[in-house]
Every structure is written in C-alpha cells, then in structure tokens.
C-alpha cells in the first residue's frame, strides 16, 4: 500500500512535452509563427495579427462512484483506447458548453449507464500523463442513483471493487490508484457541492 497522502501532482513527462504542442502557422490568419517568451514559457506569436498560441492543460473530471456499502465502480479501457486494457475511474474532459458538474453527470452516464448523485469535491490533480496529454482533473465523489449499469464509450467492462480487490487492480492512471488508496484508507475529506450548482449550465 502506498502513502495515504492525498497527492495533487502526477508527472510522467516533463514540461518539454510542450514542444510537441507547438504550431508552425497562425490558425487565425495563416502567417508563419515566430517564437517568443511569455511569462518565462516559450510560445508562438503571430506578427501579422498578434494571435498568441497559449498552451494550457485540458480540464477534466474523474468520479468516485460509491455503492451504499462503500464499494467503488471502475471501468476497463478498451484495448484500442489510450491506456487500453487497464482500469480507471469514470470521467472525461469538460466540454466548453458545460460545467464540470455537468461533465461528471454526462461521463458517468455515458461510461456506466448510471445516474449520479454528486456529494462533493475530494481533490484536484495536475497530471502530466505523457508527452501529449497534460490534464487538470477535479475529482468528485458521489453515489449511483438509478439507471441500468452497462459499460459504454471507451469502457468494455465495469467492476465494483472493495479494498482487497483495489490492491490487485492494474490502473491506467497513477492518480486514480492514489485517490482510491486514500478512499479505502478512510482518508477522504469532501468539499460539498452546492445544490444550486447542480441545476445550472446545463441541468443534469
Ligand atoms: Zn495571425
């Protein structure tokens, strides 16, 4: 069992991964970009239209879905998916048209078939997964609240796990493993979600 600290930063690649995200031409006007340094980071700027290609991590959510007896639902990633053949918590990227709360409801529904009753925020993690993917993930916790359980999206199987099963799982993401280490050690605190937030932008 690993340390029970609720760690917030997982780095499996360096800041140099940003090199892979460079663009050569301005997406706004087509001019060739010049390199520039902005707030100490190397970025590209267009001399014709002043467009700057900022680089930011992708925001996402991941959800600890609990059963009434404290088990947690994990999904097996399809062989042809990124990190295929390994297990993960349900979750995904926040779309521009939705709040992170709406994302949690949508992703849990798409990936598990279940409705979700969110209880709170348990963590936020920065995750340099590899040279192509840097995410910033809000970790939520909630209960399954109806629906018909079936794997969907990039998941091919679902399993409810207790602490013993958790120890043998091959996780796709170190963050998921560490978060569940803390959960099964009883070391999770929650920031509650305001009921009004659930009803906004768009309603679940
Ligand atoms: Zn331009």
Boltz pocket constraint, residues with backbone or C-beta under 6 A from the ligand:
constraints:
  - pocket:
      binder: B
      contacts: [[A, 26], [A, 27], [A, 28], [A, 29], [A, 30], [A, 31], [A, 46], [A, 47], [A, 48], [A, 49], [A, 50], [A, 51]]
      max_distance: 6.0
